[in-house]
Structure formats: structure tokens, C-alpha cells
Amino acid sequence: MADSLAKRQARYYQVLEPIRERDRFTSKEIVSACRELSAVFVDRVLKQMTDDGWLVSSFDGSTTNYSWAQSRSEFASEIWLKKRFGSTVLAAPEQERPRERLLRLGAEALKTSELLAILIRVGRPGESAVAAGEKLAGAFADDLAKLKNHSQAELRKISPVVSVGVYCQIMAAIELGRRVAEAIEQRPDSNLRLDNVPAAVDYCRRKFRRLALDAVREEFHIVTLNTKLIPIATHLITVGTLDASLVHPREIFTKAIRDSAAAIILVHNHPSGDPTPSREDLAVTRRLRQAAEIIGIRIVDHIVVASSNCVSITEWEGN
């Protein structure tokens, strides 16, 4: 480990030494002076020093020119490295860094703090990406889902590393993860039969998890089923307070007929978190059952989803 750390530090010193010897220079000159290192790595060090206010840069159309923003005699390589990277990323063995661990073991093997560190990518003087990831993971250890509800300013109070760019990366990753999970749940399952109340409730709990946890208004959906009561598709019918004027049989059964459905499950949410069916819920269910009998498409159940639980109106009426 000591040898590995020494090698990593030596790479930085190889770039820093020719920089400290010059008042003005180009990126090409420093790359040429560091023949054993890649141009990408050299450019990264130059950018880091520029970001930290030690260098200023300008582009003349062919190369990037650099000069010292502060007196180069005041620059100490060891102190700068310690301030920028602390003792976390730079001191960690390469195989234990978050990105290397992800490539070697898979994302599921990483701690939340490590996943956040990968999204953060670059720290700032006095706090590395890993340290910032640990701060954020610790702040939301009790309920990670709350992370998505915080603004950039609020997260920045937890770690100054959370710039606007870092915040956008974290929020984009959260939303992408949600969409991937939703897409996985929506894959058709040829063996999934919703022919009883527990099966229908469990399916709706999983399928409409976002509706139960995140929706701020009531939404009415249907699940279309084939003759074996296997799901075909889901459809959003309306958004707004559930009442008979909004949930028209025409909208529901048009979609069911297009899917060649033999049956459907009605689904709507209660943003209050209480799944107890209201009088209007029961009235809408009765009205749609009457229409279903005429059309010849069976209503298997009407499920109310909420953050606290899911309730089958069929089972509720039977109690």
C-alpha cells in the first residue's frame, strides 16, 4: 500500500515540478516535460490548479496558455495536494477507490457514500468527493428517499462540494434509477395471474409504488388483463379528485377494448396516505361495474393505493 501511494504521489509531483519552474507555459510544454504521463492526466492537474486559483488560463486557438495567478514561490506541492484531496481518495489504494470498486465488484457492492462519491466526482480544497459522499449518506441514513426532496442550497449546507453541477448529477441519477425500476416492474410476466385479492393488491402495490409515495394529486389508472387474468398493460385515465364526472366509462373501456382485454383492475391513489375507500370511491366502482356488465368486460377489483397500505374495494365491501 505504501509503494502504491508513493507511485500516485510521484505522478502528481512529476507534473507539479515543471510547472513550478515556469512563470508562463503552455499545456503542450508540460506534457512534453512529463513524457511518462498521459496528456489527459497532465491536463487534469492543470485544470485542478486553475480551479483552485493558482493558475489562470487562456486559449489561443491551438493550445492552452497558463500563468500564475499567485506568486509561484508561495505554492507548496505537498500542501496543495493535501488541501485538495485530503487523506481519502489520494491515500486510498487504487483498488479501493469507488470507481475501481464498482468496475471490479459491481455497483451493488458499493456503499451509498461511495455511489454518491462517484456522482460528485471531484471534491474541493479541504474536502474530497469521498468525504462529501460520506456526509450526504450520513445525513440521510435514516431515510435515503428524502434526498430527492432537498434543494441544492440545502445539500450544500451538508457539504460545500455540492455545486449546481453536482446537484444536477445526483438528481438525474435518482430519477434515472426510479425510471429503470419502473421499467423493470412493467415488464410483462406471463406467469403472473391476478385471479385473487392478495395477488391484485400485491401487484398494484409494486406497480404503482410511485403513485403511492410521490403523487400529490389523485390519479385513476386501469390494468388490462387477458382471459387468464394476466396483465396486458396499464393506462392513466385521469388526474384529479375522483368523482363520477371525471372517470367516464367511455375512456376506460375504450382502452380496454383496444388491448383486447377480458378484464380490468381499477386503481387510484389517496395522496393523504390513508387508503380507506371514500363514499365517492364506492360510488364510482358501482357505476363502472354496471357499465362493465353491459360491455362484457369484467372488473376484477378496484385497488386504492396509499403510502400506508393498499386496500381492495372488493374485499372492503365484503367485510
C-alpha positions as CSV (number, residue, x, y, z in Angstrom):
1,M,0.0,0.0,0.0
2,A,2.8,2.4,0.8
3,D,4.5,1.7,-2.5
4,S,1.2,2.3,-4.3
5,L,0.6,5.6,-2.5
6,A,4.2,6.7,-3.3
7,K,3.6,6.0,-7.0
8,R,0.4,8.0,-7.1
9,Q,2.0,10.9,-5.3
10,A,5.0,10.7,-7.7
11,R,2.8,11.2,-10.7
12,Y,1.5,14.5,-9.3
13,Y,4.9,15.7,-8.4
14,Q,6.1,14.9,-11.9
15,V,3.6,17.4,-13.2
16,L,4.0,20.0,-10.5
17,E,7.8,20.3,-10.7
18,P,8.0,21.6,-14.3
19,I,5.0,23.9,-13.6
20,R,6.8,25.4,-10.6
21,E,9.9,26.1,-12.7
22,R,8.0,28.4,-15.2
23,D,6.2,31.7,-14.9
24,R,4.3,31.2,-18.2
25,F,3.9,28.0,-20.1
26,T,1.6,26.0,-22.4
27,S,-0.1,22.7,-21.8
28,K,2.0,21.2,-24.6
29,E,5.2,22.2,-22.8
30,I,4.2,20.5,-19.6
31,V,3.0,17.4,-21.4
32,S,6.4,17.3,-23.2
33,A,8.2,17.6,-19.9
34,C,6.2,14.7,-18.5
35,R,6.8,12.1,-21.2
36,E,5.9,9.1,-18.9
37,L,2.5,10.5,-18.1
38,S,-0.6,10.8,-20.3
39,A,-1.7,14.2,-21.7
40,V,-5.1,13.6,-20.1
41,F,-3.6,13.3,-16.6
42,V,-1.4,16.4,-17.1
43,D,-4.4,18.5,-18.3
44,R,-6.4,17.3,-15.3
45,V,-3.7,18.6,-12.9
46,L,-3.5,21.9,-14.8
47,K,-7.3,22.2,-14.6
48,Q,-7.3,21.4,-10.8
49,M,-4.7,24.1,-10.2
50,T,-6.7,26.6,-12.2
51,D,-9.9,25.7,-10.4
52,D,-8.1,26.3,-7.1
53,G,-7.0,29.8,-8.2
54,W,-3.2,29.1,-8.6
55,L,-3.2,29.4,-12.4
56,V,-5.0,31.4,-15.0
57,S,-5.5,30.0,-18.5
58,S,-6.3,31.3,-22.0
59,F,-6.8,29.5,-25.3
60,D,-5.1,31.0,-28.4
61,G,-6.8,28.7,-30.9
62,S,-4.2,25.9,-30.9
63,T,-3.1,25.4,-27.3
64,T,-3.9,26.5,-23.8
65,N,-1.6,29.0,-22.1
66,Y,-1.1,29.2,-18.4
67,S,0.4,31.7,-16.0
68,W,0.5,32.0,-12.2
69,A,-2.4,33.9,-10.7
70,Q,-0.5,34.0,-7.4
71,S,3.2,34.1,-6.7
72,R,4.6,30.7,-7.6
73,S,7.1,30.9,-4.7
74,E,4.1,30.6,-2.4
75,F,2.9,27.4,-3.9
76,A,3.8,24.2,-2.0
77,S,3.1,21.0,-3.8
78,E,2.6,18.9,-0.7
79,I,0.2,21.4,1.0
80,W,-1.8,21.8,-2.2
81,L,-2.3,18.1,-2.6
82,K,-3.3,17.7,1.0
83,K,-5.9,20.5,0.8
84,R,-7.4,19.4,-2.5
85,F,-7.6,15.7,-1.8
86,G,-7.3,15.3,2.0
87,S,-6.4,11.8,3.1
88,T,-9.3,9.9,1.5
89,V,-9.0,9.4,-2.3
90,L,-5.4,10.1,-2.8
91,A,-4.3,7.9,0.1
92,A,-6.7,5.0,-0.7
93,P,-5.3,2.1,-2.6
94,E,-6.4,2.3,-6.2
95,Q,-8.4,-0.9,-6.0
96,E,-10.4,0.6,-3.0
97,R,-11.4,3.8,-4.8
98,P,-15.2,3.9,-5.5
99,R,-14.9,3.8,-9.3
100,E,-12.4,1.0,-9.3
101,R,-14.5,-1.0,-6.8
102,L,-17.6,-0.5,-9.0
103,L,-15.8,-1.8,-12.0
104,R,-14.4,-4.7,-10.1
105,L,-17.3,-5.7,-7.9
106,G,-20.4,-4.1,-9.5
107,A,-22.5,-1.1,-8.3
108,E,-24.5,-3.2,-5.9
109,A,-21.3,-3.9,-3.8
110,L,-20.7,-0.2,-3.1
111,K,-21.9,1.7,0.0
112,T,-24.3,4.6,-0.5
113,S,-21.5,7.1,0.3
114,E,-19.3,5.5,-2.5
115,L,-22.1,5.8,-5.1
116,L,-22.5,9.4,-4.1
117,A,-18.8,10.0,-4.4
118,I,-18.8,8.7,-7.9
119,L,-21.6,11.1,-8.8
120,I,-19.8,14.0,-7.1
121,R,-16.6,13.1,-9.0
122,V,-14.4,15.9,-7.8
123,G,-14.0,17.5,-4.4
124,R,-12.7,20.9,-3.4
125,P,-9.9,22.2,-1.2
126,G,-10.3,20.6,2.2
127,E,-13.0,18.1,1.2
128,S,-12.7,15.2,-1.2
129,A,-15.6,13.6,-3.2
130,V,-15.5,10.6,-0.8
131,A,-15.7,12.8,2.3
132,A,-18.7,14.7,0.7
133,G,-20.4,11.3,-0.2
134,E,-20.0,10.2,3.4
135,K,-21.5,13.4,4.7
136,L,-24.5,13.1,2.5
137,A,-25.0,9.4,3.1
138,G,-24.8,10.1,6.9
139,A,-27.3,12.9,6.7
140,F,-29.9,10.7,5.0
141,A,-29.0,7.4,6.7
142,D,-32.5,7.1,8.3
143,D,-34.4,7.7,5.1
144,L,-32.5,7.9,1.8
145,A,-35.7,8.6,-0.1
146,K,-35.7,12.1,1.4
147,L,-32.6,13.1,-0.5
148,K,-34.6,13.8,-3.7
149,N,-36.7,16.4,-1.8
150,H,-33.8,18.7,-0.9
151,S,-32.7,21.7,-2.9
152,Q,-29.1,22.4,-4.0
153,A,-28.8,25.0,-1.3
154,E,-29.9,22.6,1.4
155,L,-27.5,19.9,0.3
156,R,-24.7,22.4,0.0
157,K,-25.1,23.1,3.8
158,I,-24.3,19.5,4.4
159,S,-21.3,19.5,2.1
160,P,-19.8,22.6,0.3
161,V,-18.8,20.2,-2.6
162,V,-22.5,20.1,-3.8
163,S,-22.3,22.7,-6.6
164,V,-25.1,23.2,-9.1
165,G,-23.5,20.6,-11.4
166,V,-23.1,18.0,-8.6
167,Y,-26.7,18.6,-7.5
168,C,-28.0,18.0,-11.1
169,Q,-25.9,14.8,-11.4
170,I,-27.4,13.5,-8.1
171,M,-31.0,14.4,-9.0
172,A,-30.6,12.9,-12.5
173,A,-29.2,9.7,-11.1
174,I,-32.2,9.4,-8.7
175,E,-34.7,10.0,-11.4
176,L,-33.0,7.6,-13.8
177,G,-32.9,4.9,-11.1
178,R,-36.6,5.4,-10.5
179,R,-37.4,5.1,-14.2
180,V,-35.3,1.9,-14.5
181,A,-37.0,0.4,-11.5
182,E,-40.4,1.3,-13.0
183,A,-39.5,-0.2,-16.4
184,I,-38.4,-3.4,-14.7
185,E,-41.7,-3.6,-12.8
186,Q,-43.7,-3.0,-16.1
187,R,-42.1,-6.0,-17.9
188,P,-44.9,-8.4,-18.8
189,D,-45.0,-11.6,-16.7
190,S,-46.6,-14.5,-18.5
191,N,-46.9,-16.4,-15.2
192,L,-48.5,-13.6,-13.2
193,R,-52.2,-14.3,-12.7
194,L,-54.2,-11.7,-10.8
195,D,-57.1,-14.0,-10.0
196,N,-57.4,-13.3,-6.3
197,V,-57.4,-10.3,-4.0
198,P,-53.9,-10.8,-2.5
199,A,-52.3,-11.1,-5.9
200,A,-54.1,-8.0,-7.2
201,V,-53.2,-5.9,-4.1
202,D,-49.5,-7.0,-4.3
203,Y,-49.3,-6.3,-8.0
204,C,-50.7,-2.8,-7.6
205,R,-48.5,-2.1,-4.5
206,R,-45.4,-2.8,-6.7
207,K,-46.6,-1.4,-10.0
208,F,-48.0,1.8,-8.6
209,R,-45.4,2.4,-5.9
210,R,-44.6,5.9,-7.3
211,L,-48.3,6.7,-7.2
212,A,-48.5,5.7,-3.5
213,L,-45.4,7.6,-2.4
214,D,-44.9,10.6,-4.6
215,A,-48.1,11.7,-6.2
216,V,-49.6,14.9,-4.8
217,R,-52.9,14.5,-6.7
218,E,-55.3,11.7,-7.2
219,E,-54.7,9.6,-10.3
220,F,-57.0,7.0,-11.8
221,H,-55.4,4.1,-13.7
222,I,-56.6,0.7,-15.1
223,V,-54.7,-2.5,-15.5
224,T,-56.0,-4.5,-18.5
225,L,-56.0,-8.3,-18.3
226,N,-56.3,-11.1,-20.8
227,T,-58.6,-14.1,-20.5
228,K,-56.2,-15.8,-18.0
229,L,-56.2,-12.6,-15.9
230,I,-52.5,-11.9,-16.8
231,P,-51.7,-8.2,-17.1
232,I,-51.5,-6.7,-20.6
233,A,-50.9,-3.0,-19.9
234,T,-51.6,-0.1,-17.6
235,H,-53.3,3.1,-18.6
236,L,-53.7,6.5,-16.9
237,I,-57.3,7.6,-17.2
238,T,-57.5,10.9,-15.3
239,V,-55.8,13.1,-12.8
240,G,-57.8,15.0,-10.2
241,T,-60.2,14.4,-7.4
242,L,-62.0,11.1,-8.0
243,D,-65.7,11.6,-8.9
244,A,-68.1,10.2,-11.4
245,S,-67.8,13.1,-13.8
246,L,-64.1,12.6,-14.2
247,V,-64.0,8.8,-14.5
248,H,-66.1,8.2,-17.6
249,P,-66.7,4.6,-18.7
250,R,-66.0,5.6,-22.3
251,E,-62.4,6.4,-21.5
252,I,-61.8,3.2,-19.5
253,F,-63.4,0.7,-21.8
254,T,-62.1,2.2,-25.0
255,K,-58.6,1.4,-23.8
256,A,-59.6,-2.0,-22.5
257,I,-61.2,-2.8,-25.9
258,R,-58.0,-1.6,-27.7
259,D,-56.0,-4.1,-25.6
260,S,-58.5,-6.9,-26.4
261,A,-58.8,-7.2,-22.6
262,A,-61.2,-9.7,-21.0
263,A,-61.0,-8.0,-17.6
264,I,-59.6,-4.9,-15.9
265,I,-58.5,-3.7,-12.4
266,L,-59.3,-0.2,-11.4
267,V,-56.6,1.6,-9.4
268,H,-56.4,5.0,-7.8
269,N,-54.4,6.7,-5.1
270,H,-55.0,8.6,-1.9
271,P,-52.3,11.3,-1.5
272,S,-53.3,11.7,2.2
273,G,-51.7,8.3,2.9
274,D,-55.0,6.7,4.1
275,P,-56.2,4.0,1.8
276,T,-59.7,3.8,3.3
277,P,-62.3,3.9,0.4
278,S,-64.5,7.0,0.4
279,R,-68.2,7.1,-0.5
280,E,-67.2,8.5,-3.9
281,D,-64.8,5.7,-4.4
282,L,-67.5,3.2,-3.8
283,A,-70.0,5.0,-6.0
284,V,-67.5,5.2,-8.9
285,T,-66.9,1.5,-8.5
286,R,-70.6,0.6,-8.6
287,R,-71.1,2.8,-11.7
288,L,-68.2,1.2,-13.6
289,R,-69.3,-2.3,-12.7
290,Q,-72.7,-1.6,-14.2
291,A,-71.1,-0.4,-17.4
292,A,-68.8,-3.4,-17.5
293,E,-71.7,-5.8,-17.3
294,I,-73.2,-4.2,-20.4
295,I,-69.9,-4.2,-22.4
296,G,-68.9,-7.6,-21.2
297,I,-65.5,-6.8,-19.7
298,R,-65.1,-7.9,-16.1
299,I,-63.9,-5.6,-13.3
300,V,-61.7,-7.9,-11.1
301,D,-61.2,-5.3,-8.4
302,H,-60.7,-1.7,-7.5
303,I,-57.5,-1.1,-5.5
304,V,-56.8,2.1,-3.5
305,V,-53.0,2.6,-3.1
306,A,-51.5,4.9,-0.4
307,S,-48.3,5.3,1.4
308,S,-49.5,3.5,4.5
309,N,-51.2,0.5,2.7
310,C,-53.3,-0.8,-0.3
311,V,-56.9,-1.7,0.0
312,S,-59.1,-3.8,-2.2
313,I,-62.6,-2.3,-2.5
314,T,-64.0,-5.8,-3.3
315,E,-62.7,-7.1,0.0
316,W,-63.7,-3.9,1.8
317,E,-67.3,-4.3,0.6
318,G,-67.4,-7.9,1.7
319,N,-66.4,-7.1,5.3
